[in-house]
C-alpha cells in the first residue's frame, strides 16, 4: 500500500528522534556534561514556559473556543492540559535555583514530584480518553471539567508542598533518578506506547491526518520520559534532551489538536457547503423532472414552493397558490362532498407532531373542482429542534386506482362469464350469513353442476364449451335477477339468496326448466341439464364452509341418483361422507395389513356340466369394523388412485392361485379378473402385466380380463392401445355387466371381444318380465352370431338356469352353484360334478 507524503514525513521524524535518543543513551557517559546552573536554568525555564503555554492554549481551545464543535474527547483533553499546564507551572517555579512558590522554597524534591505527577496525569487521562467513544457534550459540562481540573491541582499541590519531606526521594543529586522514579517513568512510557497503538488502530480505520500528528507527539513524549530515567543531575544534558523532546511533543500535540479542531472541521464544512450547493442544483433539476408534485409549506401551511408537476396536477397557476393556505385551497372537501376539518388533515398532523405522515389514498381538489386521487408523503423540515416547514410529495394515483379496480374486479369475478367467482361467492355467503343471523331468517345455497359437460368439450371442442358456459351464465343471471349467481369453476355454479317469498326448491325447479331448453351455439342446438344440491341455513349448517360443503354433497348425490334433478342435504349424506372418509383412511393401509383378500366364484359350462372358470372377486375384512362391501370401497379407491395398487395385487394373486390350481391338476381352468379404467390409463400397467407373466409362468389364454362398457367406449388413445396390446399378448377380453350401461354396441368392432357377461339385473327379471326375457334371449343370440361366449351372472334359481339352458347360454355363475369362496375352499368345489 502506498504511503502518503504526511505518513512518510511522520515515520522519518519518529525514526530520527529515535536514533538521537539511542545515540544519547549509547554515548551518555561521554556526553555527560553539567552546564552552569544559571545557564541551564534559563533554558529550562524557557522550555517549560513554552510547554505550559501550549498546554493552556489546548485548554482554551476546548473550554472557551469552538463551542459548536465541542465533543467529549476535546473537553476531556482540554481539562487534562489545564491540569498539566498548572502542574508544570508549579514544577517550573519550584525548580532548583528558581525563587520558589510564595509559601515554600524551591527544591529538587518538590520540582520532581510536580514533574512526575504531571506526566502520570497526562499519560493516564489521555489514554483513558481514547478508551471511551467520542460524542457531543452539553455546554454546561465545560465548567464542571474546569472546576475538577482546578480542584485536582489544588489537592495535588497541597500534598506535595505540605508533605515534601515524607514523600519518597525521586532524584539523588550526582547519582541520578531513584528506582521509584524510573518505575513511574516506565509506567508512563507504557501508557504512552499503548496510546500510540490505539491512535494507530484508529488511523487505519478513519485515516484522519490529525491522528498522525498525535502519534508523533506521543512518540516524542515517550522518548522524553525514557530520557528522564537516565539523567544524574537536574542540570545535565540528558535532562535537557528530555525537555526538548517534551517541547517537540507538545508542538505536535498542538498541531494535532489544531488540525482536529480547526482545520478538519473547516475543510469538512467547505466540503459540506460544496456538497450542499451540488445537492441544491440536483434537487432543482430532480424536482423539475419528477413525476411527482412537490409542495413546500411553511409553519402556517402556506405554500412557499411548488414544482411544475404540482402546478400541473392541481390545475392552478403557480402564483395562485404561493402564499395560500393549501388546506383551504385544495383539501377542504372529502370525496363524499362533506367538509374536511383542518384538525383532521394529515399535513397538519405533521406540523403538530414533527413526524412524517404517509397517506396512501386521499383526494385533492383541482381548480376546476374535480377530485384528484392522490397519495402523498408529508415530511417535516426541522432545524435546531424547531419546525420550519413541511415538504409534501404528491403522486397522482388515478391510473393506479383504475388498475386496482380492474384487479379487484378480476380477483372477484370469473374471466369467462363475468359472474362472481368462488372467492367472491365465499365472501358473499359470509356476509349474508351475518345478516341472516341478525334477522333470524334463512339463507339458501344452491350448488349446480352441469351434467355430462365433458362430452360437449370432447365432441365440439373447448371453444364451444366456453361459449356454452357463457350462455348458461347469462341464462342463470336472467332468470335469477334478484339472487347472487356465481361461477365456482369448471362447469360448477352457485346461487345464494335469503329465503323469503320463494323457496329453494322453487328456484331449483326454475333453474332446471330454464337450462332444459336448447342453447344454440354456432348454428348447433345443444342440450344441457344440471344437478343441484340444496342447503339451508340454519337447518343444514352454521358456517359458510359447512353450508358450501353440504350443498356440494347434496349435488353429488343428485348426480348419483340420475342427474337432471335437485336434492336437499340430509344428515344421512353427512354420515355417508364420514363413512367414506373413514374407508378412504383405512384403505391406505389395507393392503399392507393384509386385510384385502380374493374370493372366487365358479363359472360353470352348461354343456360340460363342470366348472371351467373362476371370477376373482376382491373382499375386505377390517379387524375393527368388519366386512366392507366392494361396492363401498371400490368407488373410493377409483377416486383416490388406490385402485391401481389394489388392482395389481388382485391380478398378481389371481395368477398365482391359477398357477397353483393348474399344478394341482386343474389344467383347463381359466381365471376372470376385473380391470378398472385407472389401471388401463396407468403408463406402467402393460409393463407390469408382461413382468407378471414372466414371473408366474401362466398362459395368458387362461386369463380373461373383464372391462366395463364405459371402458370399451373410452376415446382415450392410451386405453385403446393398452387393450389391443393385451389382446395381442393372448389375454381373453370380456365385457362385464353387458346391458347395464350404454346402449351402443359399436365398440364390439373396435376390440376383438371374446366374452359377453350379461348383467345380473337382466337375469333377476327373466322369469317375471317378458320384455326382459326377450331382450336377454336376443343378447344371447346376438353374441352367438358374433362368435362370442355368453356368460350369465346372478343365476340364483333353477328357473333362471332353465331359461338360460333353453336359450343355449354357454356359461353361468351365481349363488345357485356357489357364492364367492376363499381360495382354500375351492378344491372340493372343483372336484365335484355340477348339476346343470
N, C-alpha and C positions, 0 to 999 in steps of 0.2 A: 504494500500500500504506500502511495506517495505521501511524503510529509509536506506540510505547508511551510512557508517561509518562517512564520512565527514559531511553529513547532521546532524547526531546525535551530533557530536562534536560542530558544529556551533550553534545548538539550545541550548545545555547546556552552552556554552560560553556566549551567549547573556543572558540566564536566570541568570547565575552567576553575570554578570555585572549589570543586573537589580536589583538583590537583594542587591548588595553592594551599589548601588545608593539609593535604598529605605532605607537601614539602615542608610546611611549618612544623608538622609533627615529627618528620624524619630528622630534620636538622634543628630541632628545638634547643639542643644543648649548645650548638654553635651560634644560634641566633639569640640565645638568652641575653637580653640587654635590659637594663632598668634605666629608663631615661630619668632626667632630673624631675623630681616630683612636681614642681610648679609648671614645667612644660607639659608634662603628661596630663596634669590636672586640667589645663586649659583645653587640650584636645578632647579629653574625656567629657568635659562639661559641654563642649560644642556638639559632640556626637550624641550625648544623651538628650540635650535640649532639642536636637533635630528629631530624635525618636519620639520625644514627648510631644513635639509639635505635630508630627504625623499621627500619633495616637489621638490627640484632641481633634485633629481635622477629620479623622474617620468617625469619631464620636459625634461631631457636629453634623456630618452628612446624614447620619441616621436619625439623630434626635431633633434636629432643627430644620433640615432642608428636605426637599422632595417628599412631602407627606403623602402625595398621591401614589408614590411607588413604595411606601413602607411595607416591609414584609417581616416575618418572624426572624429570618436569618439576619437581615440587616439590622434590625433592632437589637438583637442579642449581641451581634458583633460590635455594634456601637457602644452598648453598655460595657462589654468586655474591655474595649480600648479606652473607655473613660476611666475604668478602674486601673488599667495598666498604666495609662498616662500619669495618673495621680501617684501610683506606687513608684513609678520610675522617677517622678519628680522628688519624692521623698528619698529615694536611693541617691539621686544626684546631690541633693542638699546635705545628705548625711555622709557623703563620700569622704574618705580620709583627706584632710587638707582643706575641705570646704568649711564655711563658718558654722554649719550645722543648722538644726532647727531651733526655733525660738525657745523651746522647752528643754532641749537637750543638745549636747555636743555631738560633733561628727565622730564616727569611728568605723573601722573596717567591719566589725561585727554587725552593726546596725545596717550599714550600706549593703552588705552581702545578704542579710536576711530580707531586706526590701527587694533586692535583686531576685533572689530565688523564689520569693512569693509571687513576684510579678511574672516570672517565667512559668511557674506552676499554674497560676491563674490563666495566663494566656493559653497554655497547652491544653489544660483540662476543658476550659469553656469553649474554645474554638473547635476542639474535637467533638464535644457534646453537641454543639450547634448543628454539625453535619449529620449527627445521628437522627435528628428529628426532621420530618418533612417540612418544607417551606410552605407557608400560607399567609394570606393577608392578615394584618392585625389592626385593631382599633387605635385611634389616635391617643386615647387616654392611657394606653399601655406604655407610651414613651416616658411619661412622668414616673410611673412605677419602676421602670427599669433604671432610670437615672437615680432615683432615691435608693434603690437596692445597691447600686454600684457605690454611691457615696457612703452608705451605711457600712458596707463591706470594708471599704478603705479605712474608715474611721476605726472600726474594731481592730483591723489588722495593725494599723499604726500604733494604736494604744498598746497592744500586746507586745510589739517589737520594742517600743520605747520603754515601757514600764518593766518588762521582764527581760531586758537585754542580757543581763549577767546570768540569768537562769537558762537562757536558750543555748543549745549545743553550738560549739565552735564550727564554723564552716570554712574558715581560711586561717592558716598559721603563717604569719609573715616570714618570708625567707624559706619556708618549707613547701607551701602550696596549699591546695584545697584538701579538705578532710574527706574521709570515706563517705560520711553522710552527704556532704555537698556533692560529691561525684555521683552517688546513688540517686540523689534527687535530680541531678542534671541528666543522668541516663534515663530516668523515668520520663523526664520532659522530652528527651530525644525520641523515646519510644512512641509517645503520644503524637509527636510531630510527624514521625515516619508513618504512623497509622493514618494521620490526617492527609498526608500526601497520597497514600494509597486510595483513600476514599475519594479525594479530588480527581485522581487519575481514572477511577472507575466511572465517576460522574461525567468526566470529559469524554470518555469513549462513547457514552450514551447520548450526550447532548451537544458536544462539540462547541461549548461556549468559550470564546477567547479569554475571558476573564479568569477561567479556571487555570489556564497556563501560567498567567502571572501569579496567581495564588500558589500554585505548586512551586514556582521558582522562589517565591517569598518564603515558603515553609522550608525549602531546601537550604536557603541562606540561614534561616533561624536554627535549623538543625545543626549546620556546621558551626554556628555561633555557640550553641550550647556545648557541643563537643570541645570547642576551643577553651571554653570556660572551665573545663575539667583538667586543663593542662598547665595553667599559669601557677607561678610560685609567689609572685608579688602582684598586688593590685596595680602596680605601675609597669609591669613588664610587657614585652611585645605580644605575647600570646593573649594577654588580656585585651590589648589594643585590637588585635585581629578579631577577637570575639565581638568587640563593639562595632568594628567596621562591618562584619557580616550581619550584625543585628540591624545596623542602619540600612544596609542593602536590602535586607528582608523587608524592613518597614517601607522602603521606597517601592518595592514591587507589590507589597500589600496595598499601599495607597493607590498604585496604578491599577491593580485588580479591582479594588473597590470602586475606583473612578469608572473603569470600563463597565462594571456590573451595574452601577447606579446612575451613570450619566450617559456614557457612550452607547451601551447596548440598548437602554430604553429609548434614547434619541433615535438610533438607527431603526429600532423596531417601530417607533412612531412614524418615521419617514416612510418605511415600507408599508405600514398600515394606511397612511394617508394616500400613498400611491395606489395601493390595492383598493382603497375606498373610491378613489377617482375612477379607476378602471371599472369597479363594480357599478358605480353610478351610470357610467356610459353604457355598460352592458344592460343594466336594468332598464334604462330608457329604450334601448333597442329591443329588449325582450318584451317589455310591456306594450311596445308599439306593434309587435308581431305576434303576440299571444292570441290564442283562440279564446281566451277568457277576458272578461271585462275586469278592470282593476279600478277600484274607487278608494281614495284615501279620505278619511273623515277626521275632523278634529274632535276635541272632547265634547263639543256640543252636537256631534253627529252631523256637522255641516261639511259638505264636500269641498275639499281643497285641491283634489287632483282626480282626473278621470282619463283613462287612456281611450284610444279611438274605438276599441271594441266595446267598451262600456257605453260610450255615446251611441254607437250603432244599435246595440241591444235595446237600450231604453228609448230610442227614438227621439231624443232631445238634442238640441244644440248644446255644446259644452258650456256656453255662457249662461244657459238657462238653469243649469244645475249647480255650478260653482257658487259656494256661499249659501246654498239652500239646505234645509234640514231634510235628509234623504228619507227618513221615515214618513214625514208628512208629504213628501213628493211622490214616492214610488212604492210605499209599503203600508198604506193606511187602510187597505181593504183586503179581506180574506177572499178565497176563491168562491165561497158561497154568497158573497156580497155583503156580509156583516162587517162592521168596523173592526179594525185590528188595533187594539190598545197599544200605546207606546210602551207600556210596562211589560207587555208580553213579547216585545221584539227581541229576537236573539242577539242582534247587534248591540242593543242597549245592555244586554246581559254581559257582553264583552267589556263594555265601558265600565260597568259597575264592579265586575269581578277580576278584571285584567286577565281573563282566561280566554284561550282560543275556543271558538264555537264553530262546529261544522254542522251545516244544515243540508241534508241530502235532497230534500224536496220542499220548495216554497214557491210563492208567486210574487213577482214584482209587477207594478202597473206601468205600462208604457204610456207615452204621451197621447196615443190615440185611444187610451182607456182599455186596450186589450190586456189580458193577463198573460204574462210571460213566465212559463215554468222554469225555475232556476234551481241550481244547487250552489251554495256559496260557503266560503270559509271567512270568518271574521277574526283577524289576529290582532292583538293589542300591540301598540308601539310604546314601550316603557323606557324611560331614561331616569336614572337615579331614583328608581322606585316610584316615579310619578308617570301616570298615563299621559301621553302627548297626542295620541290619536289611534285610529283603527284602520287597518288595511282590509278591504273586502274584495276577495277574488270571486267573480261571478261566472258561472258557466250556464249557458243555455242548454236545457235538457229536453227540449221539445222532441227532437228525434229519439232520444233515449226513452222518453215516456211512451212515444208511439211504438218503439221497438219492444219495450217491456209489456205494453198492452197486447202486442201481437204474440209475444212469447207466452204471456199469461193465457191468452185465448187458445194457443196451440197446446199449452200444458193441460188445459181443461176441456178441450174439445177433440173429437175424433177427426183426423185429417181427411178421411174418405167421405164421411157422411155429414160432417158438420155438427153432429149431435154431441152432447156432453159425453166425455169418456169415463172410464172406470174410476179414475181419481176424483173427478167432479161428482160422479154418482155417489161414491162413498161419503164425501163431504156433505153432499146434499141430504143423504139419508141421516147422517149425524145431526145436521141442523134441524131437519123435520122431526126427528125423534125428540129433540129438546122441546120444540113447540107442542108436539103431541102430548108429551108428559105433562106440560103445564096446563093443557086444556083437557086432560083426561080423555083424549079421543083415541082413535085407532088409525094406524098407518099401514097401508098395503104395499107390498113389493111383489111385482110380477117379473119372473125371470124367464126370458124367452130364448129358445134355441131353434134355428131353422132345421127342419128335418131333411136329411139327405142332401145337404147343401154341397157336400163334396162331389156328388155326382154332376152338379152343374159345372163346377170348376173342371172336372175331368172330361166332361163331354163338350163344353163350349169354350173352355179356357178361362183364365183368371180375369181377363178384361171384362168378359160378360158377367162373371161372378161379382166383380166390383160394381158394375152397373146395377146388377140385381140388388145388391146390398143398399145402394143409394136409393133405389125405388122403394125398397122395404122401409128404409128410414123415413122417406118422405110420406109414405102411406101411414106409418105409425104416428108421425108428428101431426098429420092432418086429422086423423080420427080421434086423437087424444090431445087436443089443443090446450087443455087445462091440466094435463098431467106432465110430470117430468119424465121425458123419454130419453134414454141414453143407449149408446152402443158400448158394450163392455169389451169387445174384441172379437175377431173372427166373425162367426155368424150368431153371436150372442147379443141380446138386447135386454133392457130392463125398463120397467115403468114403475114410478113411485108416486103415490098420491094419498092424501088423507081420506079416510072413508067417511063420507057424509051422505050425499044423496044417491050415490051409486055404489054398488057392491063390487068387490074384487072379482067375483065370478062373472058379473055382467061385463066388466071391462075385458076379461079374458075371452068371453064369447065373442064380443065385438072384434077383438083382435084376430081371433081365428077365422071369423067370417070375412073380415077385410082382406086377410092375406090369402084366402082361398080363391079369390078372383084372379084371373090370369094377369100376368105382367108382361107387357110387350117390350122386348129389347132387340134392337136391330132387326125388326121385322119378324122376330120369333116370339111365339107365345110360350111363356114359361109359367109353370105352376109350382107354387111353394106352399108348404104347410109348416106349422110351428108347434112345438111342445112347450107348455107353460107351467112353471111351478109358482104356487101362490103361498105367501107367508104374511101373517098379520101381527102387528104389534098391538097390544102386549101379549096376545094369546100364544104366539109361537116363538117368542124371544124378546130379550130386553135390550141387547146391544146391536149396533148396526152390523157387526161382523156375524153375529149369530143369525140375525134375520136373513142376511145375504146367503149365508151357508145353507140355511134351512130352505130358502126358496130354490137354491140350486139343487138341493137333494130332491125336492118335490118335482122339479123339471126333469131330472134324470129318471125318476120313477115313472113319469108320464111317458117318456120315450120307451121305457121297457114295456109299458102296457099297450103299446101300439102306435104311439105318436099321434100328432094332429089332435091333441086334447090338452086339457089343463087338469092339474091335480093340486089339492091343498095339502100343505105339510101336516104330518101327524107325528105323534110320539113314536109310533111304530117305525117310521122311517129313521128316526134318530137311533132307536135300538138296533135296527138293521145296520146302520152305519157303524155303530160301536162294535157290533159283532164282526163286520167286515174288517175294521181296523185291527181287532184282536186277531182275526185269522191271518191277516197280512203280516202282523208282527210275528206270530208263531210260525208262519210258513218259511220265514228266513232261516230257521234252524231245524226245520222238519227233516230235511234230507240228512243233515249232519247227525241228528239224533236218531236216525234210522226209524222214524215214525211212519214213513211212507213205504208202502209195500204193494206188490202186484197180486191181484186176484185174476183167475182165469175162468172164462165161461166157454163151455164146449160149443163147437159149431158142428152140427150133425148133417151128414149127407143122407137125403131121403131115399136115394136109390141103394146105396151101400149099407144103409141102416147101421152106421157107426160114426163115431166122432172122427172127423177128418181135420178139424182145425180148432184153434183156441183164440179167443179175443182177450188180449191183455188189458185189464182194467185197473186203474190206479186207485188205491184206497189209503186213507189217512186216519190213523187212530192216535189221538193225543192222550198222554197219560193222565191229564187233569180234566179235560173237557170231553173226552171220549171220541166216538166216531164222528168224523166231519165229512159230509157228503161231497162228492166231486162236483156236483152242480153248484156248491157253495164256494169251494176254494179254487176250482179251475178258472172261472172268470177273473178272480182276483189275481191269480198267477199270470193270466194273459195280460192284465193291465200293467203289472209292475215288472214284467220281464222274467219272473222266476220260472215261467213255463219252459224256458229254454233248458236250464239245468235239469228240471223235473223230467222234461221230455227225453233228454239224453239218458237220464237214469232209467226211465221206463224202457227205452229201446234197447239199451245195453243189457238190462236184467232179463227182458223177454228173450233176447237172443241167447243169453247164457242158459236160461231154462230150456229153450228149444233144443240147444245143443245137448244138454243133459238127457232130455227125453229121447232124442234120436240115438244117443249112445245106449239107452236102455231098451232099444228095440222098436220104438215108435217112429220109424223112419219116414212114414207117409204123412206125418202131421205138418201142418203149416201154422204159422203164428201171425195173427192180425193185430196191428199196432196203430193207434190213432196218432196223427200228426197235427200240429197246430200251425196257424199261419205264421206266428212269430218264429217257429223253428225253421220253416221254409225260407223266411226272409233273412235269417241269420247267415252272415257271409261264410262262416266256417262249418255250416251243417253238413255240406256234401263231403268235405274232407273228414269230418267226424265219422260219417257213415262208412266211408272207404277204410278208415283205420279200424273201425269196429269189425268189418268183415275180415280184415287181415288178422285181428287178434283172436276172434272166436271161431272162425272157420265154419260158418253156417252158409248154406247156399241161399242167395237172395231169392231164388224161385220159391223157397219155403217161407218167405216173409211177405205178408200183404200189408201195405201201408194205406191206412184209411184217411181220406181227406173229405172235407165237407163241400157242399155245393158252393158255399161262399168262397172257399179257396179256389175251386175249379173255375169260378167266374172272375177271379182276380186278373187285373190287367197289369200287374207287377211283372215286368220282364224277368226280373231275377227269380221270382217264384216259378214262373212258367219254365224257365231254363232248368231250374233245380228239379222239378217234377219230371221233365223229359230226361234229365241225366239219371235220375233214379230208375226210370223205366229202362234206360239203356244198360244199366248195371244188372238188370234182371229182376228187379223187385216187381211184385204184382201191385196194381193200383186199384183201390176200391173207393166208390163214392158212398160215404156213410150218410145215414138218415135221409135217403133219397125221397124227395117229395115234400119234405118239411120246409124247404127253403124256396129258392127261386123257381119260377115255372119254366124257364128256358132250359132246353137240353142241348143247346148248341155247343156247349163245352165238351160234349162227348166226342165231337170231331177233333177237338184240339189235342186231347190226350188219348193214348191207347189205353182205355179203361178195361180192366179185367172183370170187375165185380160191381154189381149194384146191390146195396143193402137197403131194403125197404124199411122206412121208419116205423117204429112200433106203434105210433099213433094210428097208422092205417090198419095194422093187424088187429088192434083192440076193437075196431069197429066193423070188421068184415062180416061178422055174424049178424049184427043188428041193423046195419045200414046198407041197403042195396047199392047205393051210389058209390060208397067207399069200396064195396066188394067188387063192383065192376071196374072201378079205377085201379084197384090193386091187381086184378086179373090182367088189365090192359098193360100195366107196368111190367108184369112178368112176361107177357107176350112180346112187348117192345124190347125188353132186354134179351130175350132169346133170339129175336130177329137180328139183333146187333151182335150176336155171338157172345153175350156176356153171361157170367154166372150170376144167379139171383139168390141172395141170402135174405131171409125174413127175420127181423128182430122182434123180440117181445112175444114169442109164442108161449102162451101160458095155459092153454086148454087143448083138449083133444079136438074140439070143434075148429079151433084155429088150424091145427095140424091137418085135419081132414080137408079143409078148404084149400090149403097150400098144396097138399098131395094131389087134389083134384085138378089144380091148375099147373101141376108139374113144376113147382118151385124147387130149385136144386138143393138148397141147404136152409137149415133153420137153426135158431138158437133162442133160448128163453128159459124161464123157470120151470117149464114143463119137463125139461131134461135135467137141468141143474142150475142153481144160482151160481154166481161167481164164487170160486173157492180158492183158498191159498194153494200155493204150488205143491205143498206136501200132501194135499188131499186129491191130487189129480190122478195118481196111478190107479187106484181102484176104479175110478170112473172110466178111464181109458181102456181098462181090461174087460169091462162088461159090454155085452151087446145091447144096442139101443133099440127099443121097440118103437118103430115109426109106422 
